[in-house]
Each structure stands twice: as C-alpha cells, then as structure tokens.
C-alpha cells in the first residue's frame, strides 16, 4: 500500500512548484469544493464513523439485555407452568 505521507509530500512538492497565481486559484477552488461537499453531505444526513460505532455498541448492549430478559421470561413461564401442573 502506498504511504499517505508520501502522497502528501508529492502533492506538496507539486503545489510548491506552481506559480503564485495558480496556487491562489487552486486554494480558492479547493475551498469552494469543500464547501459544496460539506453542504451536500449535510443534506444527505450522513453520520460519522464515530457516531455509527457508538450506535452499534448501543444496539449490541440492547440486544444482550433483550436476550437476558427473554431468558428470564422463559424461566418464569416454565416455573409458572410447572406450578400449574402441580395444582
């Protein structure tokens, strides 16, 4: 896999070799592109990876609790059924 730092260094060396006018135009264009992308992502209601991971953990804990409650309910039902059978 290519080292991201090497790519960044390569891109920086290319940028540094550009004339000032081109650099300024590139910076302005980059700023505008970032604004457009951020606006579009905001409209798409996308969550961050961190938010996704947190919600995944919450869901996992909720499933574990649900399974434990189902087991307790099954045990209580079994106990209740055996008590009725003895009557």
C-alpha positions in Angstrom: 0.0 0.0 0.0 1.2 3.5 -0.8 2.2 5.6 2.2 -0.3 8.5 2.6 2.6 10.7 3.8 4.5 10.1 0.6 1.5 11.1 -1.4 1.0 14.2 0.7 4.7 15.1 0.2 4.5 14.6 -3.5 1.3 16.7 -3.8 3.0 19.4 -1.7 6.1 19.5 -3.9 3.9 19.9 -7.0 1.9 22.6 -5.3 5.1 24.4 -4.2 6.4 24.4 -7.8 3.3 26.2 -9.1 3.2 29.9 -9.8 1.6 32.0 -7.1 -1.5 32.8 -9.2 -2.2 29.2 -9.9 -1.7 28.3 -6.2 -4.2 31.0 -5.2 -6.7 29.8 -7.7 -6.2 26.2 -6.6 -6.7 27.2 -2.9 -9.9 29.1 -3.7 -11.2 26.2 -5.8 -10.4 23.7 -3.0 -12.2 25.9 -0.5 -15.3 26.1 -2.8 -15.2 22.3 -3.4 -15.0 21.6 0.3 -18.0 23.9 0.9 -20.1 22.2 -1.7 -19.2 18.7 -0.5 -19.9 19.6 3.1 -23.3 21.1 2.2 -24.2 18.0 0.2 -23.1 15.6 3.0 -25.1 17.7 5.5 -28.2 17.4 3.3 -27.7 13.6 3.0 -28.0 13.2 6.8 -24.8 11.1 6.9 -23.4 10.1 10.3 -19.7 10.0 11.2 -17.9 6.7 11.7 -17.7 7.5 15.4 -21.4 8.0 15.7 -22.0 4.8 13.8 -19.7 2.9 16.1 -21.3 4.3 19.2 -24.8 3.4 18.0 -23.6 -0.1 17.1 -22.4 -0.6 20.6 -25.7 0.7 22.0 -27.5 -1.8 19.7 -25.3 -4.6 20.8 -25.9 -3.9 24.5 -29.6 -3.6 23.9 -29.7 -7.0 22.1 -27.8 -8.6 25.0 -30.3 -7.1 27.5 -33.2 -8.3 25.4 -31.8 -11.8 25.2 -31.3 -11.8 29.0 -34.9 -10.6 29.6 -36.2 -13.3 27.2 -34.4 -16.0 29.1 -35.8 -14.7 32.4 -39.3 -14.6 30.9 -38.9 -18.2 29.6 -37.7 -19.3 33.0 -40.6 -17.6 34.7 -43.1 -19.1 32.2 -41.5 -22.6 32.8 -41.8 -22.1 36.6 -45.4 -20.9 36.2 -46.3 -23.8 34.0 -44.8 -26.3 36.4 -46.7 -24.7 39.3 -50.0 -25.1 37.5 -49.2 -28.7 36.6 -48.7 -29.5 40.3 -52.1 -28.0 41.2 
